[in-house]
Amino acid sequence: MLSRPAAEPPADRGLAGDNTAFGPSTAAVHAGEARQKPGCSITDPIFAASTYTFADTQAVIDYLEQDEPREEYGRYGNPGERVVERKLAELERGEAGVLFATGMAAFVGVLMAHVSAGDEIVFFDECYHRSREFCRKHLTRFGVSYREVPTCDYDAMEAAIGPKTKFLISESPTNPHLSVIDVERFAAIGRRHGVATMIDATLCTPYNLRPLEAGVDFVLHSATKYLGGHNDLLAGAVVGSAELLEPVRNLRGIMGGINSPHNAYLLERGLKTLALRMERHNANGLAVARFLEGHPRVERVLYPGLESHPCHDVAARTLRGCGGLVTFFIKGADGGPADWQATAAVIDAVRIPRIGPSLGGVESLIEQPLVMSYWTYSPEDRASFGIPDNMVRLACGIEDASDLIADLAQALDSPRRHG
């Protein structure tokens, strides 16, 4: 049930008129919010309530029969959560949004609400490995099959569609290879065959790309990353049409994959600076990628803002910016790929980025995917995922680019680089 808190009059939505006329920073600050809030506070309050009471029996009946704009029980909604959902929907130019506990919970929620036994899902093969793992190990137990095709091979994706295909799924850009999808072409394939399309746009955010405008049906985010922006919360969200999201919201109420009131507050606060932060992430990512591409100890760099990236033309045409994630490969002393220990030595030598998973926060993070995410996989499996030993993933934060570059320079020149 899509509802509004009782304290917020339906006509008071903060920004008057068509919000598409406002710039990204104005929308990030004000979209989805009431102009006058409970308690006359400038910020939305935290409603730390698990249940919401009714004045009398008739109030319960009115709520049920008239779809009154209020809450009933915390598993079905929270006033602060509704504000975040509206803000995300307006930033994506969608009709509705649903907030989840994590990005994976959002991904699982969409599929569980829309696929049934006998259906099939088609992925581009650079999608997040946990997303594919869910389909491979769990959905298949319930009779849902899946297929993978090479990323950006649109002919292969279209050829993979059969009478049972229910979803086409991709990320853009992908992680960690940073392949950029032609979202219009991707959406057109789905429309031609009557198949739903979903883009995980975590690495883009609505600042750099709005897949719904290209005709994609669902936009997924791990809000833990750029949307929250401060490495202090877990959340996920999906945005799309109200009709398509109604069963997703209803299933979330049954499965209980909700977020906490405090996390919703932190996410709303983080979203207000999204445009400002993304400007810096975009600038830092490009500056660092250019530096790394020219460094003699770097074998190659994957960053769609570079002309050398195979998806650069699509990125230049479809993206406002390419974000702060940069993937690069360390060169060994003999000129070939470095071994994993020499690669780890470079990571250990940096002083500003912290070693850790995730991305999109104000602090820069660095990791060796082999160690951080694929250590327990066989060499053959790692090769199939495109994860060599000398790969480094750097998530540029909002520090000064000159400081990040100087730090990387000293780490790459460190004698510990060779073990």
N, C-alpha and C positions, 0 to 999 in steps of 0.2 A: 504494500500500500504506500503510495507516494503522498506524504503529508508534510505539513509545516507546523512548527510549534505554535501554540495558541497565542503566545505573546507577540507574534509577528503578523501584522495584518497582511493579507494576500497582496494588496496593492502597493505595499511598501517594500520594494525590492532594491533600494539603494540607488542604483543608476537608472535614470529615467530613459525610456525609449529603447531604441535598438542599440544594444551594447556592442555590436560589431563596429560601431562608429568610433569607439574608444580605442586608444593605443594599448599595447600589451601590458605596460606597467600600470596604467590606470585600471584596467580590467583586473589585474592580479590583486590590486589593493582592495577594490570595491565590489567586484562582481559577486553576485549571489548573497550579499549581505543586506539586511534591513538597514535603512538609514538611521532609524531610531531603535535602539536595542533595549532589552530588559534592564532596568536599573539605570537607564540613561548612560550606560557605559559605551565608550568608543569601540571597545573590543567585545566580541561575543563571549558571554560567560561560559564557564564549564558547568554543565549539568551533571553532577556526580550522583545520578539516581539510577537505580536498577528498575524501579517501577514508578508509575505515574497514577495518581489517584483521581477519582471522580466525585463530584459533589453529591450525586444521588443516582438512583437507578436509571432515571430518565436520561441523565447525561451519558451513561453507558450506551443506552439505546440510540441516542442521537449520534454518538460517535460511530456506532456500527452501521447505522442506516444512512447517515448523511455524509460520511467520509470527512468528518470534522478535522481541521488542521491541528492536530495535537498528537502526543505520544501515548502509548499504553504500557509497553513493557520494553526494557532496555535491549532485548535481543532483536526487536523489530525496528528500532530507531532511537535516535537521540537528537535533540535540537541542534547541538553543535555539529553533529555528523551531517545533518541535512544542509547546513550552511556550506560545509566543505564540498558536499556532492554538487550543490548548485554552482559553486565557484568553479569547480573542475569542468562541469558541463558547459558553462559559459565560456571558459577559456578554450575549450575544444570545439566550440560552436555546435554542441550536441544538445539534445533535448533533456537528457537525464544522466545521472551518474550514480554508481553504487560503490560505497566504500567497504573495504574488507580489511582483515587483520594483516595480511601480507599480499604481495603481488602474486605469489603462488596460489593463495586462497582465492584471489580474484580469477585467476586462470582456471582453476579447478571448478569454481562456481559457475562460470560461463558454460563450460563444456558439460558439466553435470546437468545443467538446466536445459540444454538444447540438443544433446545427442542421446540416442537410444541404441539398444542392441541391434546390430545389423548395419549401423551407420559406419562411415569411414571418414578419417581426417587426413588431409594432405599437408605436410610441412615442407618449408624450405629447410635444408639440413644444417644451417648454422643457427637455428633457433636455440634458445637456452636449453642446456642439456637436461635440466630437471623437468622442464615442460615436456620434453620428448620422453623422458623416463616415466612420467606419470601416465602418458598414453601407452607406452610400450609395456610397462609392468602392471598397470592397474586397470586402465580402461579396457584393455584386451581381455581381462578376466570377466568383463561384463558384456562381451560380444561386440565391442567397438574396435575396429581395425584402424591401422594408420599406415601411411606411406610417406617416405622422404624423397625429395627430389633436390638436385643441386640448386643452391641459392642463386637467384637471379636468372635461372633458366625458366623463362615463362612458358616456352613451348613444352618443356617437360612437365611443368605443373598442369598445364591445360590437358596434356595427354594422359595424365594420371587421374583425371576426374572421371568417375564412373557414375552409374545410376544410384549408388549408395553414398556418394560423397556428400557430406553435410557441412564441412568446414575447410577453408583454406587458411593457413596460419603462417605468419612470418613475424620477424622483428625488423626494425629499421631505425638506425643502423643495427647490425648484428653485433654480438659481443662474444669474443674479443676481436673478430676479424674486421668489423666496421664496414661490412657490405651495406650499401644503401639500395633499398627497394624502390623501383618506380611504382609508387603507390597507385597512380591512376591506372596503369596497365594491370596491376595486381587486382584492383577492384573491378576492372572491366571483365576480367576472366570470370570472377565470381558472378557478376551480373548475367553474363552470357549463359551460364550454366545453372543459374538459380541456386548458387551455393553461397553460404554466409562467409564473410571474410573478417579476419581479426588481425590487427597489427599490434604488437608489443612496441610501443613508442617510448619506452622508458628513457632511452638514450637521447631522444629528440626533445621531449617535453613539448607541450603545445606552443612554446615560444619558437621553436625551430621548425615544427611541422604539425599540421592538423590533418590527419588521415581521413577524418569524416568528410572533409570538404572534397576529397578525391573520390568519395563514394564507398569507402570502407565501412563495414557495419559496426564493428566493435573496436574501440581503442583501449588497450590495456596499459597500465602503469604499475611498476613497483614504486609507490610513492615514498618508499624508504630512501630513494636516491635523490634526484634533483628536486622533486616536488617538495619534499620535506627540507632537504638541503643542509642539514646540520648534523648528520650522523647520530641523531638522538631519538629516532622513532622507527617503528616498523609499520607499514601500511601498504595497501594495494587498492587499486580503483579500476573500474571499467566504465566507459562512457559510450553512449549510443542513443538510439531512439528509445522513448519511454516504453513502447510496445515490446521491443526485444528485451529490454531490461526488467520488465515486470516479473517474468518467471525467475530471473536471476535473483532479484531482491527477495522474492517469496522463498526461494530455496535457501538463501542466506539466513533467513529467519528460522528455518528448520535446522540447518546444519550448525548455526551459531558462530560462523566465521567473522564475527564483528570486531570492530576496533574499540578501544576504550575512550571515554570522554576526554581524558587528558591528552591522548595521542591525537584526537581530532583537533583539539585546541592547538597543539604544536604544529600540526600539518597546516592549519589555516594560517598560523603566524608565518610559517615558512613560505607559503604560497605568495604572501604579500610582496616578498622580495624576489620572486622567481625571475622576472625580466631582468632586473639588475644583476643578479647572480649569473644568469645565463650569458649575458653580454661578456662578463669576465671569463666564464668557463670557455666560451667560444674563442675569445681572444687568446687565452692562455694555451688552449689546446693547439691552436694553429701555430703560435710562436714556438712552443716546445717541439712540435712535430717538424717544423722547418729547421730548427737547430739540430735535432737528432738526425735528420736526413743528411745533413752535411758533415756529421761527425765520422771520422775514419774508423772508429770502433763499433759503429752500428751497421749491421748488414743490410737492413731495410726497415722501413717504417710504414705502418698501416694507419692512415688518417685520411678520410675522404676529402678534407680541405686541400690536400696536396694534389698537384697535377699528376703525380705518379700513381695515385690510387686508381684501380680499375673502375671504380664507381664515381670518379670525380665529376664527370659531366652530369650524371643524374643528381648528385649532391648539389652542384652549383645551380641546377635548374629548379630543385624542389625544396631545398633547405635554406633557412635564414642563416644558420651557422651549423657547425659540425660538432659542437660540444667539447667537453674536456677530456674525453677518453682517448689515449694514444697507445697503440700497440707497436712495440719495436723488438728487434732481434739483435742479440749481441754477437759480435764477430770474435772469433778466437784468435790466439796469437799467431796461428798459421794462416790466417785469412779466411778460414772456413767458419762454420757455425761453432760458437762456444759450447763447451759442455755445461751440464747443469750446475756444477760447482762454481765455475767461473761466472756464470750468469747470476747465481745467488750472491757472489761476492760484490757485484755491482749494486745489487739491491741493498745489501747490508751496508754499503758505503754511503748511501744517501743520508742526508741530515734533516731535510724538511719533510718529504713524504713519509708517512707512517706505513709500516708493513701490515696489510690487512685486506680482507675482501671488501666488496661493495664499491660504490662510486657516487659521485654527485653531491658530496658534502663540501663545506667550505674548506675543510682540510684535505690536502692532497694525500692520496693513498697509492701504494705501489705493491705489486705482487708478481710472483712467478707462477703462471697458471699451472705448470707441471706440479709444483709443490702444493699450492693453495687449493686447487680444485680437482686435480687429476692424479694425485700421488698413488692412489690405490688401483688405478687403471693399468692395464697391460700396455706395453709399448705399441702393440698393434691397434688397440683401441684409441690410444692417444693420437696415433698417426691418422686414424680414420676421422677424428675430431679436428685435425689440423692443429695440434698442440705440440710443437717441438720443444726440446729441452731449453733452447736459448730464447724463448719468447718471454717478454716482459710486458705487463699491462700497467700503465700509469694513468691514474684518474686525477687530472689536474684540478686542484681546488681554486680558491680565489686569491691565493698569495700573489705577490708581484712576479710577473713572468721572468724578469731579470734574475730574481733570486732562485727560482726553480731551475733556470738554465744554468746558472753558475754552479748550483748544487749537482746537477746531472753531469756537468763537465768534470768536476773534481772526482765524482764517483766513477765515471768512465775511465779517467786517467789514473785511478788508484792502482798501485801495484798489487793489491789484493785481488784485482780482477782476474788474475790467472791462478788463484788458489794459493 
